[in-house]
Amino acid sequence: MSHTPHELVEEFPEHAETIHRLKEANGHFARLFDEYHQVNRAIHRAETLVEPTDELHEQAMRKQRMVLKDELWRMLQAG
């Protein structure tokens, strides 16, 4: 358990400009981006015991974050 937030711009620093552009121009990307960050923050709060949760819920959140990250990655690749 890393306790390190997985901010999208930190995960894909070479795509920082594309992330910003897509957030402004693509409503679907912006919604997925926001959802990713909501889930990511919830995971971080659970890991740091700010808002503890059971292991199954934490695993479900991590899977959700992975699915969102994969979809956002595909959209970044398409530009």
DADAKA-V332382 format. One record per pair of residues at least 24 apart in sequence whose C-alpha atoms are under 7 Angstrom apart, sorted by the first residue. I is the first residue (numbers start at 1). J is the second residue. D is the distance in whole Angstrom. If there is no record, write none. Layout:
BEGIN
{{I | J | D} {I | J | D}}
END
This chain:
BEGIN
{{3 | 44 | 6} {3 | 47 | 6} {3 | 48 | 6} {5 | 40 | 7} {5 | 44 | 6} {6 | 40 | 7} {18 | 76 | 7} {18 | 79 | 7} {29 | 72 | 7} {32 | 68 | 7} {36 | 65 | 6} {36 | 68 | 6} {39 | 65 | 6} {40 | 65 | 7}}
END
